[in-house]
Amino acid sequence: MAEKYTPQTSLIHSEYVAPDNFGALPVAIHHASTVLFPNVAAMRARNWKEKSGYTYGLHGTPTTFTLEARLAEIEGGRHCRIVPSGLAAIALVNLALLKTGDDVLLPDNVYGPNRDQAVWLERDFGITARFYDPLIGAGIADLIQDNTRLIWTEAPGSVSMEVSDVPAICSAARARGVPVAMDNTWSAGLAFRAFDHGVDIVMQALTKYQSGGSDVLMGAVITRDDELNHKMELAHMRLGFGVGMDDVYMVLRSLPSMRLRFDAHDAAARKVAAWLKQRPEISKVLHPALPDCPGHELWQRDFTGAGGLFSVIFDAKFSEAQIDRFVDGLALFKIGFSWGGAHSLCVPYRMQTMRKTWTEKGGLVRFNIGLESAEDLIADISQSLDAIHAAK
Ligand SMILES: *Cc1c(COP(=O)(O)O)cnc(C)c1O
């Protein structure tokens, strides 16, 4: 190329050929907006929907296709699309399946921003959104209308932790031909085989365990069915939900250790939860593996693990100020949203403002158990619990 063009042009047209005989374990990061075609006929022949050919960076590169294939495999699905956040994945499902005049059902303990999105769809887009008791089980049949086009499930709820009877909800939905989408983020696709329990669409916030670094925002929508996948593909293309390749690489790098991290979060969380159960300040430990948690027996029946997230209800004699003081008094637990990273986190929630119905009297605090040693975490909670008696 050297002599043929001015330096400015050569700078742009310097050739790069991907190395053929370079073997390495990491998946290569393929940055691309433009994807080149060898000729016009090839350009016309290629279809953005087919993962056998590349058309434009927004529709995927070898890097995104590799992550999508791995996520589908973990979940036991066949198709996957990644999007810029977990919330974008929720939007992808909603916009792929709902239009004006349709109805969507969501559990009352659904992830807060999913609830907010549903309320927005109702207010501005003429879709009705109704919230059901997460413990409704087969009773969901009575709520399904002729215009119901989607049922969301989430188990357990990521703050109040009720475990729904997902198989019963799925059978009732199937009988009426309504697809069920599940936010399966809590179990990372490892502790709950959603498709085997009848779910049609799995949504994941990869921001949590798949990233594991408290640094990446990303989401995924996974399906088994070709027709549903086609709808997701169309919505993905129309919404332009592309993701950055460096972020995709970070998730690819974290995935091989996800099982080990998940199991470590799980083991430590169960130790901390069991210890909290002994404390007089705590009236209930809402961990699906413990009997206090509504739907505990469904967790025993349907799940194979837990992960790091659970909540507690304080004895009603403790004021909000005392509970806030407990959270502020923790040293290892930082105050912040999200979970799945190495750091333990803790958040108090005002449940009355979040739910249609909430009957617990004591304050709720959610713990995300990170990868620290359970003994250190217990000592930290212990000192902060001791201190709240002094506070009023
Ligand atoms: C975090 C989370 C989401 C949203 O993920 P973002 O990437 O933060 O948008 C959705 N559902 C659940 C249960 C989550 O915990």
The ligand as a Tripos MOL2 file, in Angstrom:
@<TRIPOS>MOLECULE
LIG
   15    15     1     0     0
SMALL
NO_CHARGES

@<TRIPOS>ATOM
      1 C1        -30.6080   -5.4710   38.2610 C.3       1 LIG1
      2 C2        -31.8540   -6.1230   37.8560 C.ar      1 LIG1
      3 C3        -32.4780   -5.8210   36.6470 C.ar      1 LIG1
      4 C4        -32.0150   -4.7160   35.7300 C.3       1 LIG1
      5 O1        -30.6940   -4.7980   35.3530 O.3       1 LIG1
      6 P1        -29.8990   -3.4620   34.9350 P.3       1 LIG1
      7 O2        -28.7840   -3.9800   34.1120 O.co2     1 LIG1
      8 O3        -29.4710   -2.8140   36.2120 O.co2     1 LIG1
      9 O4        -30.8330   -2.6140   34.1470 O.co2     1 LIG1
     10 C5        -33.6370   -6.5030   36.3260 C.ar      1 LIG1
     11 N1        -34.1370   -7.4400   37.1410 N.ar      1 LIG1
     12 C6        -33.5700   -7.7560   38.3130 C.ar      1 LIG1
     13 C7        -34.1940   -8.7970   39.1710 C.3       1 LIG1
     14 C8        -32.4080   -7.1110   38.7030 C.ar      1 LIG1
     15 O5        -31.8710   -7.4090   39.8840 O.3       1 LIG1
@<TRIPOS>BOND
     1     1     2 1
     2     2     3 ar
     3     2    14 ar
     4     3     4 1
     5     3    10 ar
     6     4     5 1
     7     5     6 1
     8     6     7 2
     9     6     8 1
    10     6     9 1
    11    10    11 ar
    12    11    12 ar
    13    12    13 1
    14    12    14 ar
    15    14    15 1
@<TRIPOS>SUBSTRUCTURE
     1 LIG1         1 GROUP 0 **** ****
